[in-house]
Amino acid sequence: MKKENTTSMMLGLDVGTSRIVAARRSGEETETNSQLNAFVNVPYAPMTEKALKREEIPFERRGAEILVHGNEAPRFADLLNVEARRPMTLGVLNSGEREGLAVVRKIVSTLVGEVPKGDTRPRIAYSVPAVPLSGGAVTEEGLTYHEATLKGLLEDMGFETRAITEGLAVIYSELEDTNYTGIGISCGGGLCNVSLAYLSMPAINFSIPKAGDFIDSSTAAVTGDLATRVRLTKEEAFHFNGNFSDKLLQAVSVYYDDMINSLIAAMKEAFSNSRRMPKLSRPIPIVLSGGTATPTGFRDRFERALTATEFPLAISEIRMAGDPLTATARGALISVLAEN
């Protein structure tokens, strides 16, 4: 009983640009729940407030407006023909969104529930992105601010915290069978994060600023649609190896290929030039995760693109995570449980 109580006070949290996912141990099983990391303001009306309560949709009233956050935000944005507002961009807190941090806190509170008070603070591991390989809009200083701000938010909620990079969390979640040796890739909304680890020790971590949001915004630019609407259509109808008569889905296919090729080029550069590369005695696996990796055919398209290059490492297999949407949160939880 004591062990169960101890492990139930440990959580893994994937704080992603697109989605926030929490994982916790319940007996011998791992439970996860998630909410979209987005919100939208809708006009206040008593009937709207009543309907939201009846549907158990997370919201907060603010004067003449209602702030709807989480999974239903894009639907409301589409209804109002506006873009959903995003607390994060390119993997870090959105400095241009003044309500962003407060919304992140509300979403996290929705997912983790009431934090128990007492002498022993519950422990949580939260995901952070890796430094981009080639710089750009996401700087190392920005990542430091992002990590420290999330740490402060979670500690203020009552947690003892530790950070873990997204790619390494994927390795912890998915590569126990290779003793945590291999490459973990998290294809999220703002960034694609990559980690190469040997016997659970991270050797190389990096990210690239091309991921789901890049696909959505690029497609929106050439079709004239809202990025929010592109995302909804992409998640409902897109798959690889299709002959799309629909211009939007055809554009999504083009920018998916651009993202995959950019990711593989970055991996080739990082693994060819780094002096931190471990001496590997055998081929290693690649595991793919994240919401942007979920369309049918993604693994096959990635594998074809990889084999078409002179990749510097011997790869034993390329496989999908057991649950691509929760792999990072599950790996973060594993990192906390390992300390128990």
MOSUL-V135691 format. One line per field, one symbol per residue. phi: phi as a letter, one per 20 degrees, with the letter a starting at -180 (. if undefined). psi: psi as a letter, one per 20 degrees, with the letter a starting at -180 (. if undefined). burial: b if it has 16 or more other C-alpha atoms within 10 Angstrom, else e. Layout:
phi->???
psi->???
burial->???
This chain:
phi->.fffffffedcdceedfebdcdcbecmedddcbbbfebbbecffbgffgfffffelefbbecmecdeecnfegffffffelcffecfcblncgefedfegfffgfffffffemfefeqfdffdcdcfcfefgfdmofedffffffgffffgffffffoeedbdbfgfffffffddffdlldqddcdedeecddccdcclmefdccbccecbffffffffffedneffffgfffgfecebemdeeeffffffgffffffffffffffffffeedfeeffeeebfcedddbnffeeggnfgfffffffffdeffdedeaccefgcgfdgffffffgffffef
psi->gggghghijpqpponrhhqppqpqpnciqpqqqrqqmrrqpqqpqhhgggggghilpprppndjqpopqbhighghgghilrpqqphqpkirpohjnhjgghgggggghhgiappqqahopqqppqqqrrpqhkbbhorhghhgggghghggghhhijqpqqqpqgghhgghhikhikllpappponbghqpppppqolippgpprrqkobghggghgghhiijrqhghggggghhiqrrkqnphphghggggghghggghhghggggggihipijpqopirqqqpppaqhijhqpiggggggghgiirnpiqpphqpqqqgnhhjgghghgghhghhi.
burial->eeeeeebbbbbbbbbbbbbbbbbbbeeeeeebebbbbbbbbbeeeeeebeeeeeeebbbeeeeeebbbbbbbbbebbbeeebbbbbbbbbbbbbeeeeebbebbebbbeebbeeeeeeeebbbbbbbbbbbbbeeeebeeeebeebbeebbebbbebbbbbbbbbbbbbbbbbbbeeeebbbbbbbbbbbbbbbbbbbebebbbbbbbbbbbbbbbbbbbeeeeebbbbbbeebeeebbbeeeeeeebbbbbbebbbebbbbbbebbbebbeeeeebeeeeeebbbbbbbbbbbeeebbebbbeebeeeebeeebeebebbebbbbbbbbbbbbbbbeee
